[in-house]
Amino acid sequence: MALPNASADDFHGELLLRGKFPSAIADQPNFNCPVPKFSREIISRPLNQSDPKLVAMAAELTGQVLEALDQANGSILSADAFPSVDFTTMKSALDRLGSREMILYRQTDREEANLTPEAEGIAAEGSHEAKVFEAVRQAMDGLKIADLPGIVGKESAKVGQGKAFKEGWIKKDKDLLRAATDQIQDTSREQLQTIQQTRTHPDPKVLTELRKRKLITMQKVISFEIKKGPNYAPELVKEETDLTADMIASGAWKTVKLKSYNFKAMGAPTLSGALHPLNKVRHEFRQIFFEMGFEEMPTNRYVETGFWNFDALFVPQQHPARDLQDTFYISDPPTASKPRADPLPTEKLADGSIPTPESQGAPQQDYASYWDSVKEVHERGKYGSIGYRYPFRDSESLKLVLRTHTTAVSTYMLHKLAADPRPARYFSIDRVFRNETVDATHLAEFHQVEGVIADFGLTLGGLIGFMEVFFGKMGIRRLRFKPAYNPYTEPSMEIFGFHEGLDRWVEIGNSGMFRPEMLEPMGLPRNMRVYGWGLSLERPTMIKYGVKNIRELLGHKVDLNFVESNPAVRLEKD
């Protein structure tokens, strides 16, 4: 079906469609013809130039397009002129002609109505109600209701009888049906016949009603409106892409048509690696910590003993966090040895022994005394504390667990700091594990961001002030602090920030000052105070990238296209 002639103004701004860009580029989001969401996946794939069959089909189609335009008076629609050609082949052929400005084209979308099998039967034989009326009219003495299904069929009798009554075509006389009129107009059949011929109906209400009755289905059809371009010709002249030595020697270069360079064409996207959004946000956090004078802690131990993960933090052995439903325990081997100095990653010494920090000149640390002090502060109390007063079990302390927080690493570093007490700032960003039910906001493994400041004369007011500075560098400047409980910090505070996008306060972290029962067994001075705070890496990442389900950010459900295309992040920017 030819369209009315379109003026040049109708195609103004469609220069891109004249082929200034190759098909792979014209399909990008800056393409002037909007691409419906459901077809973007198909459209974004250019023609496979390595497939000779597809290339030949596109080449053959270019000639057919030119011939169709030559015969048409004005523009044509690809869906009407070439209904059997798939989208990719058509697009490739049009791009080829458009690049030579032989045609102008633009994409058009329209909805078509298709008849269901039931509707095709109605269009051919009449509606259910019309069949019922005809059967009743032919029965001169009336038609028994029980005989109707045998004449018109069960489906037509079931559906058509009610509609025939509603239209006033038939009436009931005891157990008989009689005609109430001499003739009828089968509107449903006429409507479906119109749709069968034109794929639509002038009255949208009719389409809506027929869809409710499940007689039609709507389908979006993507087509191209094509018209002659400034360089239109009935045939496509082959253009040479290279000037060869043979052309120069034979003089053929004088007569051949050379393809002009397209200096506006964009290069094909180059495949490359991409940083995961979590790594981008992690980098921003690391820069903030380094900017504020922090030292990064080693976090390469995913498996810890219950001593470092719980006991050294003054977490009682009966605490719910140590239950199987909250913590992953290692089954092989199930336990480890008592705390000791880590071996250095070097070869054995001349006497065959494994070098330790102490053997290499590091300050001597008494791990046995540290173990005994932790055990005593739990059982009987020490350093001014009455402790928890329960029998401390060595077997519980030596169990191996997947660390539930990176505070286990902070404890280890603070114990090392006790050998040479001095002001220090540590941070870590790494993975931790919790035996949690996986849902949209929780995973069994996630990343924890943790900071620790050790110094003399620290106060709770200083912690609040530091939090305001720290989170201010992330772009969060409205904070609230709520008293909370942690076994190893006192006082403890939950940190809330006002989320402008959600227009409400959300919890963004936890903080506090480490208890003397945790610090003094290490050997740290009594007047040294330590701030500690932490937050998850996933929550700010979800907020920045608008991710609502954490499983789309970490795990096997992550969309690789999202990883490749997500922008860089700046925590202090919106």
Sequence and secondary structure as in RCSB ss.txt:
>XXXX:A:sequence
MALPNASADDFHGELLLRGKFPSAIADQPNFNCPVPKFSREIISRPLNQSDPKLVAMAAELTGQVLEALDQANGS
ILSADAFPSVDFTTMKSALDRLGSREMILYRQTDREEANLTPEAEGIAAEGSHEAKVFEAVRQAMDGLKIADLPG
IVGKESAKVGQGKAFKEGWIKKDKDLLRAATDQIQDTSREQLQTIQQTRTHPDPKVLTELRKRKLITMQKVISFE
IKKGPNYAPELVKEETDLTADMIASGAWKTVKLKSYNFKAMGAPTLSGALHPLNKVRHEFRQIFFEMGFEEMPTN
RYVETGFWNFDALFVPQQHPARDLQDTFYISDPPTASKPRADPLPTEKLADGSIPTPESQGAPQQDYASYWDSVK
EVHERGKYGSIGYRYPFRDSESLKLVLRTHTTAVSTYMLHKLAADPRPARYFSIDRVFRNETVDATHLAEFHQVE
GVIADFGLTLGGLIGFMEVFFGKMGIRRLRFKPAYNPYTEPSMEIFGFHEGLDRWVEIGNSGMFRPEMLEPMGLP
RNMRVYGWGLSLERPTMIKYGVKNIRELLGHKVDLNFVESNPAVRLEKD
>XXXX:A:secstr
       GGGGTT GGGGTTS HHHHTSTT SS   GGGHHHHTS   TT HHHHHHHHHHHHHHHHHHHHSSS 
EEHHHH TTS HHHHHHHHHHHHTTTSEEEEEEEEEEEEE HHHHHHHHH  HHHHHHHHHHH TT EEGGGHHH
HH HHHHHHHHHHHHHHTSEEEETTEEEES S    HHHHHHHHHHHHSS S HHHHHHHHHTTSEEEEEEEEEE
EEE TT  SS    BS   HHHHHHTGGGTS B    TT            HHHHHHHHHHHHHHHTT EE    
  EEEHHHHTGGGT  TT GGGSTTTS B  SS B         SS   TTS    TGGGT     HHHHHHHHH
HHHHT  TT     S   HHHHTBEEE S THHHHHHHHHHHTTS   EEEEEEEEEE      SS  SEEEEEE
EEEEEES  HHHHHHHHHHHHHTTT   EEEEEEEETTEEEEEEEEEEETTTTEEEEEEEEEEE HHHHGGGT  
TTEEEEEEEEESHHHHHHHHT   GGGTSSTT  HHHHHH     TT  
